[in-house]
Amino acid sequence: MKKTIMLSLFIVIMAGMIWRSWGLVWSGQNQPASTVGTSSWEENRLIAHALGGVKGASYTNSYEAFITNYNRGYRLFEVDLVQTMDGELVARHDWSQRLQPDLAAYRGRNVTKLQFANSLIMGRFHPLILPDILQLMQQYRDFDLIVDTKAGSKEQIQQQFTHLVNEARRTDPALLNRIIPEIFSPDMYDTVMGIYPFPNKIYSLYKTGASAERIVEFVRDKHLTAVAMPEYRVFVNPNLVPALNKLGVKSYVHTVNSKPVMQLLRSFGVYGFYTDQEESPEELMLATAPPGHFDFPGYISSGLASISNIVMKVRNNG
């Protein structure tokens, strides 16, 4: 019992320290009313993470993942893009060995487009390169695609987005209206928008340590309509989501596969989620609808379970 109390106290203290360093946005602050409209892609509360879960697997970014989750009813997808040695963008989260063990010896950027395309994901799923993805967007015209590029430097960002825009223009320029870049910083925003003025974009917080106040200021100044964040951000910046809601900006949390945690976060004002859950969006939304009366004691265990990961996640988060 004493150990449990001490652990809970430690978590609260750590959360308080992070609040102090990242800052709060108080609802009483003077903030202009939102002038942001609602785009059709934002009507989707659930995002198929890495093209969605498929046959018990996640992070596949595969053809099978897309088809399976499209048929489940998903119309907003997220795909991870990395670049091969010969400059092609391919759908893969990282170059870890588990996804394509036969490519482990090539150490990531030494992989060519052809080598990637000929290697099954986890030995059973078909990989996708950028032209494949654009072809799917032509074939299935009612979904939108969030792109998480893994570029680190300004030069890599310029190279990858120039290639992305050129390929989309060659295929069908209208596809650029359905491609939603994840923006990780104000500098990246300027770089990406200098290449192409994407009408839709989402500010993603998983690489930034910016304070809540800076986040809200950036979103307001750039007229952004959606923000993506790891779930611990909801707890360490408890006024961030309400401040974004006041601006009419939707908050998406990633990656959430627990229905109780979804329900808890929806009670906090979170709009939607990136998920690997192998259920239809309608089923998940129905199962995670917040109760009419928020019973905090009933959710404290779920909250503590999420908060207990803060220290490790913050340590690993940029």
N, C-alpha and C positions, 0 to 999 in steps of 0.2 A: 504493500500500500504506500509506504514511504517513498519507494523508488518511483512509483507512478506519479505521485505528487511532485517529486523533485524533477522528473522528466517534463511534466507539464509546465512547471515553473520555468525550467530552462528554455523551453520552446517559446513561452511568452516573452521572456527577457530578450532572446535572440530576435524575435519578431519586432520588439520595440526598438532594438538597436538598428535594424534595417529600416524601420519607419523613419528613424531620425536621419539616416544617411540618404535615403531616397526621397524623403519628403512626403507630405500629405497635400491634398487639394481639398480644402474645406468647402462644403456646399454653400456656405454663407458668403463666399467671395463673389465679387461682382464679375459676372461673366455674361457676354452678349448671348442673346438667344440664337439658336442655330438657324442658319440659312441653307442647310444642307438638304438636298432632296434625297429620295430613296431610289436607288437603281434596282433593276429586276434581280440581279444576282444576289443582292442582300436580302431578298425574301427567303432565301435558304438559311435555315438555322444550323444545319449540319453540313460539315465538309468532310468528304471522303479523304482521309489522310493518306498520303503516298498512294493515291488512287483507291484506297480502301482496303479493308481486310478481306482475305480470300482463303478459304479452306484452312482456317486456323493460323494463317501467316499474315504478318504485317510488314510494312516498309518494302513491299515488293516493287511498287511503281510499275506493275506489269500490265500487259494486255488483258490477261484474265481478271486482274483486279478491277480494271476499268469496266469491262463488259459486265462482270458480276454485279458491281455496285450501281452501274447505270440501270441495269434491269431491276435492282432493288428500289429504284426511285431517286437515287442521288442525282442532283443536277449542278452541284458545285463540288469541284474536285481540287485537290492540291497535289502537285507533282514536284519532286525534287530533281534538279538538273545539275549535272556535273559535266565537265568538258574532257573529251578524250585527247590523246596525244596529237591526232590529226585535226583537232579543232571542232569536232561535232559535239553538240549538246545531246546528252543521253539521260534517260530517266533512271537515276540511281541516287540513293540517299548519301552514301559514302562508299569508300573503297575497302571496307572491312571484308574479311575473308568469307563470312557466313553467307553472303548473298550470292556470290559466284566463286566458289572455292577454286575452280580451275584457272581463275585469273589472278590468284593471290600472288604469284611470282612476278607479275608485271608491275605491282606497286602503283596502282592508280593511274596517274597521268601517262604512264607508258603504255596503257591499253589503247588500241586503235578502235575506230568505229566498227570495223568488221569483226574484230575479236569480241567486242562487247555484244554485238548483235547475234553472234553465233554461240553465245554461252547462256544456257538457261538459268534463270533466277531460282536458286535453291534446288536446282535440278529438275524443276517441273513447270516453271512459269516463263512465258516469252517476254524478253526485254523489249523496250521501246526506245527508239532514237527520235530526235525532234521531228523529222519528216513523217514518221509514223503517227506521232501525236497530232500534228497538224491535219493529217489525213482523217483521223478520228473526229477532229473538230468539224471537218467538212461533212463527214458522213452523219454525225450526230449533232445537229445544229442547235439543240436546246440546252446545252450545258456550258458552264463557264469554268475557267481554269486558273487557279492561283499557282504561280510559279515561284518556288523557293530555290533561288540560285545559290550555289555554295561558294561564289567568288569572294575573295578576301580583300584584294587591293582594288584601287580605282581602275587600274589598267585591266584587270580581269573582268571587272564589272562592265567596262566599255566594250571589251572584246566579246563577252557573252551576250550582252543585250544587242549589240550591233548585229551579231550573227542571228539572234532570235528574230529581230525585226526584219532583217533581209529575207530570211527563210519564210516568214509569215507573209510578207509582201509578195514573194514569188508564188506562194500557194494561193492566197486570197487575202488581200489587204483588210477585208472586213473582219478577219479573225482577230486582229489586234484589239478590237472592241471587246472581245471576250477573254482576252489574256489579262490577268490581274497580277502585276508584280508585287512580291513582298518587299517592302522598303524597310531597311534596317537602320537608317540614320539620315539626318538632313543632308549630309554630303552625298550619300547614295541617291537620294531623291533628285538632287540637282544633276547628277551624272546621268541617271536613267531618263529623266524628263528632257535632258538635252539631246538624247538620242532619238526618242520618240515620245510625244506627249500622251502617254496612256491615259484614257479617260477614266479608267478604274484602277485603283491600287489600294493596298492595305498596309498599314504601318505595323511592322512586326517587332516585338520588344525582346525577343529571346536573346539577341546579341547586344543589347544596350543596358547600361546601368543608369540611364537618365532618370531624373526625379519625376515624380508624378506631375509637378507643375510644368516642367519643361515638355513633357509628353503632351499635355493638354494644350499648351501654347503652340507647339508645332502642328498638331492636328488642326487646331482652329485656324492658324495662319495659312495652311496649305489646303484648307477646305476638304480634308480627308473624311471619308464616311465610315471607315471601319478600322479597328485596331485588333491585332492578334497578340496574345500573351500567354506565357506559361501559367498554369493554375496558381502557383505560389504567389504571383504578382497580385492576385485578387486579395490575398490575405495580408501581404506586407505593405500594400498600398490600398487600404480599405476604402478610401474615398475616390480612387481613380475611376472605377467603373461608374459610380453615380455621377461624377463630373463629366465623363464622356456621354452618359445618357442624357444629361442636361443639354449637351450640345447636339443631340440627335445622332451621335456616333455610336455604332454598334460594336460590342466587344465580343470577340471570339476567343475561346480558351483552348489550348492544346496541351498534350493530346489526352483526351478524357475518354476512358472506356468503362468507367464505373457509373452505373445509373444513380446510386445515392449521391455521388459527388456531383454529377450533372444537376441533380435536383437541388442540392445545396447551393451550387454556384448560380443557378437560375434564381433562387431566392435572394441572392446578393445583387441581382440585376444584370447578370451576364446574359447576352443575347443568344450565343450559339457556340458550337464546339467543333474542333477537328476530332475525328474519331476513327478507330479501327473496328468498331462494333459491326458485327455481321447481321444487322437487322435493318429494316427499312427506316428511313427518316421519320415516317409517320408513327411507327411503333415506338421508336426511341423518344420522340417528343411527348407522346401520350404517357409513356412509362415514367418520364422524368418531370412532368408538370409539377411546379411547386404547389404546396398546399395553400389553401386560402388563408390560413393562419400559420405564420412561421413559428414553429415550436423549437426554439434554440436548443434546449436540452436534448431533444430527440435527434439533433444533428451534430452535437458536439463531438461524438466519436469520429464521424466522417471528417469533420473539420480538422480535428487533431491529427488524423491519419494523413491528411494532405499537408498540414503545416509541418509535421515532423520531418518532411523531406526538404524543408527550406534550406537548412544549413548546407547540406550536400549540393543541392541544386545551385544555390547562389555561388558556392565555391567554384563550380564548373561552368557557370554562366558568364558570358561576356558582357 
